Amino acid sequence: MGDFEIHVRGRFGDAFRSAFAELTVVLHPAETVLVGSGLDQAALYGILDRIQALGLELLEVRRLPDACS
């Protein structure tokens, strides 16, 4: 399990935000960052599948350092 940032091109509107309700959505001018805490590999792949199914452009996936490190 881990914490991840997933960067997607463009700013999400309400419809896309609701598709990722379990994640924290951070809007930037040219991209949206999805932040998930305590995700296992199956959950991460599910999110990536959803991004692809919605036709969104994935820019980056980053595992965040453990809080206790």
C-alpha positions as CSV (number, residue, x, y, z in Angstrom):
1,M,0.0,0.0,0.0
2,G,1.2,3.5,-0.7
3,D,0.4,7.1,-1.4
4,F,0.4,8.2,-5.1
5,E,0.2,11.4,-7.2
6,I,-1.3,10.9,-10.7
7,H,-0.8,13.8,-13.1
8,V,-3.3,14.1,-15.9
9,R,-3.3,16.8,-18.7
10,G,-6.0,19.5,-18.4
11,R,-8.3,20.7,-15.7
12,F,-11.1,18.4,-14.5
13,G,-14.7,19.6,-14.5
14,D,-17.3,18.3,-12.1
15,A,-18.0,15.1,-14.2
16,F,-14.4,14.0,-14.1
17,R,-14.0,14.9,-10.4
18,S,-17.0,12.7,-9.5
19,A,-15.4,9.8,-11.4
20,F,-12.5,10.0,-9.0
21,A,-14.4,10.8,-5.8
22,E,-12.1,8.5,-3.6
23,L,-9.1,10.7,-4.5
24,T,-8.1,14.2,-3.6
25,V,-8.3,16.3,-6.8
26,V,-5.9,19.3,-7.1
27,L,-6.4,21.6,-10.0
28,H,-3.5,23.4,-11.7
29,P,-3.6,25.6,-14.8
30,A,-2.6,23.0,-17.3
31,E,-3.1,19.7,-15.4
32,T,-5.0,17.9,-12.6
33,V,-3.3,16.0,-9.9
34,L,-5.1,13.1,-8.3
35,V,-3.7,12.1,-4.9
36,G,-4.6,8.8,-3.3
37,S,-3.6,7.5,0.1
38,G,-3.2,3.9,1.1
39,L,-3.7,2.6,-2.4
40,D,-2.7,-1.0,-3.2
41,Q,-1.6,-2.1,-6.6
42,A,-5.1,-3.2,-7.7
43,A,-6.6,0.1,-6.7
44,L,-3.9,2.0,-8.6
45,Y,-4.4,-0.1,-11.8
46,G,-8.1,0.5,-11.5
47,I,-7.6,4.3,-11.4
48,L,-5.2,4.1,-14.4
49,D,-7.8,2.0,-16.3
50,R,-10.5,4.7,-15.5
51,I,-8.2,7.4,-16.8
52,Q,-7.7,5.5,-20.1
53,A,-11.4,4.7,-20.4
54,L,-12.3,8.4,-20.1
55,G,-9.8,9.3,-22.8
56,L,-7.6,11.4,-20.5
57,E,-3.9,11.9,-21.1
58,L,-1.7,10.5,-18.3
59,L,1.4,12.6,-17.7
60,E,3.0,11.1,-14.6
61,V,2.5,8.6,-11.8
62,R,4.6,9.2,-8.7
63,R,4.8,7.2,-5.5
64,L,5.0,9.5,-2.5
65,P,7.5,8.9,0.3
66,D,6.2,7.2,3.4
67,A,5.2,9.6,6.1
68,C,7.4,7.9,8.6
69,S,10.5,8.1,6.5
